Amino acid sequence: MERSVPLSDAVNRLWLPRVSLASCVRAVFSRDTTGIDLPDEARYNYFPLTPLCSISWFFEGECHVQPFSAAPRGPAVAAPLSRIVVAGPFDRPSLSWNPGPGHGMMLMLMPDAFRALTGVQPADLVNRFADAHELLPEAWCRMCRDVLAAPDDDTRVALLEDFLDPLWQAARPETSAPGRRYHDWTQAIAMRAATSGLGRSARQVERRIKEWTGQPLRSLRGISRAERAFLDGLAAPQHQAVNMAELAVESGYADQSHMCRESKRITGFAPDELRRRTRDDEAFWVYRIWQ
């Protein structure tokens, strides 16, 4: 169904981690719509399936999780999330809605790093949100409160990095791999699982990967392949049609149909619609921020 919500003047920002945290933190991003009168349909937020764990802060306004829909309608029915909330990996795309102006921030952590630093199992958080104070160790809760009280987003990011850096330098495995794309991290996880512990059979390696990340290796490889296709598709000029068959082969898919099925599984949309809505639809700001 063709549908676009014109882009607004909302402030969306992305911070990539310092080098020493590149194998722990994927990124931090924020969205600020305070002072902007958005129509209801522009206050939705689309997210793809993700292997990441996250901590989110809502400094102003509320956020409600919605049933996923390509064309959502009506007010939110679920209760608002806590002001500081932890989420695990998601094996399906997700959707949220803000009933009014708001300002929030999300720290995205690699799931194996999240497990090593907090002791929380990513597999126990798949498709779930939890109040940070009910789940995280006390030192993390204090950090979360400091971030909530900080005066601006740049200060908040500095607080996050200063908190995480010494913890990660003490806990990081020797085979952790920095890199912005999922492919490098997925390859490093597979290698570490294959060379860790006493059991090295395919089944034991797969079990280890799922314990560390909350998802099987096949799913992680599918996400890295889809990320490549998405970013390469967005890199083409807006006025230029993308040859989807060529994009599929270059991204590692068997064919265009395979790419379309995977795109719908991961994002809820076919590649051509996802590209169009990322470019034109306010609710797809999460996708645009990675361009």
C-alpha positions in Angstrom: 0.0 0.0 0.0 1.5 3.3 -1.1 1.8 5.7 1.9 4.1 8.5 2.8 4.3 10.9 5.8 6.2 14.1 4.9 9.5 14.6 6.7 9.5 17.0 9.6 12.1 19.2 11.4 12.6 16.6 14.2 16.2 16.4 15.4 17.6 12.9 14.9 21.2 12.4 15.9 23.6 9.4 15.7 26.9 9.0 17.6 29.3 6.2 16.7 31.4 4.9 19.6 35.0 5.8 20.3 37.5 3.2 18.9 37.9 1.4 22.3 34.2 0.7 22.4 33.7 -0.3 18.8 33.2 -4.0 19.5 30.8 -3.2 22.4 28.6 -0.3 21.3 26.9 -0.3 17.9 25.8 3.3 18.2 23.8 5.8 20.3 21.0 7.8 18.7 18.4 10.3 19.8 15.2 11.9 18.5 13.8 15.2 19.7 10.4 16.3 18.5 9.7 18.9 21.3 8.3 22.1 19.9 7.1 20.3 16.7 3.5 19.7 16.0 3.5 16.3 14.2 0.4 14.7 12.9 -0.5 11.4 14.5 0.8 9.3 11.6 4.2 11.0 11.8 4.6 9.9 15.5 5.1 6.2 14.7 8.6 4.7 14.8 9.5 1.7 12.6 12.4 -0.6 13.8 13.8 -3.7 12.0 14.5 -7.1 13.5 17.7 -6.7 15.4 20.3 -8.8 17.3 21.2 -5.9 19.6 20.3 -5.2 23.2 19.4 -1.6 24.1 18.8 0.8 26.9 16.4 3.7 26.1 15.8 6.9 28.0 12.6 9.0 27.6 13.5 12.5 28.8 10.2 14.1 27.7 7.0 12.5 26.5 5.9 8.9 26.3 6.5 5.9 24.1 4.0 3.1 23.5 4.8 -0.3 21.8 2.3 -1.0 19.0 1.3 -4.1 17.1 3.4 -4.0 13.8 1.4 -2.7 10.8 2.4 -1.2 7.5 -0.4 1.3 7.9 -1.2 1.7 11.6 -4.3 3.6 12.7 -5.7 4.8 16.0 -4.2 5.6 19.4 -1.9 3.3 21.3 -3.5 0.6 23.4 -0.5 -0.5 25.4 0.7 1.2 28.6 3.7 3.6 28.1 7.2 2.2 28.6 9.2 3.1 31.7 11.4 6.2 31.5 14.5 4.0 31.4 13.9 0.7 29.6 16.0 -2.3 28.6 15.2 -4.3 25.4 16.7 -7.5 24.1 17.1 -8.8 20.6 14.0 -8.8 18.4 13.4 -11.6 15.9 10.7 -9.6 14.2 10.3 -5.9 13.1 8.6 -3.6 15.7 6.7 -0.4 15.9 6.2 2.2 18.6 4.1 5.4 18.9 4.5 8.7 20.7 1.3 10.4 21.8 2.9 13.8 21.7 6.2 15.6 21.4 9.1 13.8 23.0 12.8 13.5 23.4 14.5 10.1 23.8 17.9 8.4 23.4 18.9 4.8 22.8 22.2 3.0 23.5 22.6 0.0 21.3 24.9 -2.7 22.6 26.2 -5.9 20.9 24.4 -8.7 22.7 27.5 -10.6 23.7 29.0 -7.4 25.2 25.7 -6.7 27.1 25.8 -10.2 28.5 29.5 -9.9 29.6 29.0 -6.5 31.2 25.6 -7.0 33.0 25.3 -10.7 33.5 21.8 -10.5 31.8 21.2 -13.2 29.2 20.1 -11.8 25.8 18.1 -15.0 25.2 15.9 -14.1 28.2 15.1 -10.7 26.7 14.1 -11.6 23.1 11.1 -9.5 22.0 10.9 -8.0 25.5 11.1 -4.7 27.3 12.0 -4.4 31.0 12.3 -1.5 33.5 16.1 -0.9 33.8 15.8 -0.7 37.6 14.3 -4.2 37.8 16.9 -5.8 35.6 20.3 -4.1 35.6 23.0 -4.2 38.3 23.0 -1.2 40.7 26.1 0.5 39.1 24.3 0.4 35.8 21.1 1.9 37.4 23.1 4.7 38.8 24.6 5.4 35.4 21.1 5.4 33.9 19.9 7.9 36.4 22.9 10.2 35.7 22.1 10.0 32.0 18.5 10.9 32.7 19.6 13.9 34.7 22.3 15.2 32.4 21.7 18.6 30.7 22.1 17.7 27.0 22.6 14.8 24.7 26.4 15.3 24.1 26.9 15.1 27.9 24.8 12.0 28.1 26.9 10.3 25.4 30.1 11.2 27.2 28.7 9.8 30.4 27.8 6.5 28.7 31.2 6.1 27.1 33.1 7.0 30.3 31.1 4.4 32.2 31.4 1.6 29.6 35.1 2.0 28.6 36.9 0.7 31.7 34.3 -2.1 32.0 34.7 -3.2 28.5 38.5 -3.1 28.5 38.4 -5.5 31.5 35.8 -7.8 30.0 36.3 -7.9 26.2 37.4 -11.2 24.7 40.6 -11.2 22.6 38.7 -12.1 19.4 36.1 -9.3 19.6 36.0 -7.4 16.3 35.3 -3.7 15.8 33.3 -2.5 12.9 30.2 -0.7 12.0 28.6 -3.4 10.0 27.1 -6.6 11.4 29.1 -8.8 9.0 32.4 -8.2 10.8 30.9 -8.8 14.2 29.0 -12.0 13.1 32.2 -13.4 11.6 34.0 -12.7 14.9 31.3 -14.3 17.0 31.3 -17.5 14.8 35.1 -17.7 15.1 35.1 -17.2 18.9 32.3 -19.8 19.4 34.2 -22.3 17.3 37.4 -21.9 19.3 36.0 -21.6 22.8 35.4 -24.3 25.4 35.8 -28.0 25.1 33.0 -28.8 22.7 33.5 -27.7 19.1 30.9 -29.6 17.2 28.5 -27.7 14.9 25.7 -28.2 17.4 27.8 -27.0 20.4 29.0 -23.9 18.4 25.5 -23.0 17.5 24.3 -23.4 21.1 27.1 -21.2 22.3 26.3 -18.4 19.8 22.6 -18.5 20.8 23.6 -18.3 24.5 25.8 -15.2 23.8 23.5 -13.4 21.4 20.0 -14.7 21.9 19.7 -15.7 18.2 21.1 -18.5 16.0 24.0 -17.9 13.6 21.8 -18.3 10.6 19.7 -15.4 11.7 22.7 -13.2 12.4 24.1 -13.9 8.9 20.7 -13.0 7.4 20.8 -9.7 9.2 24.3 -8.8 8.0 23.3 -9.7 4.4 20.1 -7.6 4.6 22.1 -4.7 6.1 24.4 -4.7 3.1 21.5 -4.8 0.6 19.7 -2.0 2.4 22.7 0.3 2.6 23.8 -0.4 -1.0 20.2 0.3 -2.2 20.1 3.6 -0.3 23.5 4.6 -1.7 22.0 4.9 -5.2 20.8 8.4 -6.3 17.2 9.0 -5.3 16.0 9.5 -8.9 17.7 6.4 -10.1 15.9 3.0 -10.1 17.7 0.2 -8.4 18.3 -3.1 -10.2 16.9 -5.4 -7.5 18.1 -8.6 -9.2 21.7 -7.3 -9.3 21.5 -5.9 -5.8 20.3 -9.4 -4.6 23.3 -11.2 -6.1 25.8 -8.6 -5.0 24.5 -8.8 -1.4 24.8 -12.6 -1.2 21.2 -13.7 -1.9 20.3 -16.7 -4.1 18.0 -14.4 -6.2 15.7 -11.4 -6.0 12.8 -13.4 -4.5 15.1 -14.6 -1.7 16.1 -11.0 -0.9 12.4 -9.9 -0.9 11.4 -12.6 1.5 14.3 -11.7 3.9 13.5 -8.0 3.6 9.9 -8.6 4.6 11.0 -10.9 7.5 13.5 -8.4 8.9 11.8 -5.1 8.2 8.1 -5.9 7.3 8.6 -4.4 3.8 9.8 -5.3 0.4 13.1 -3.7 -0.6 11.6 -1.2 -3.1 9.0 0.0 -0.6 11.5 0.2 2.2 13.8 2.3 0.1 10.9 4.7 -0.8 9.6 5.0 2.7 13.0 5.5 4.2 13.4 8.4 1.8 10.0 9.9 2.1 8.2 8.8 5.3 8.8 10.5 8.7 8.1 7.3 10.6 11.2 5.6 9.0 13.7 8.0 10.6 15.5 5.1 12.3 16.4 3.8 8.8 17.5 7.2 7.5 19.8 7.8 10.4 22.1 5.0 9.1 22.6 6.6 5.6 
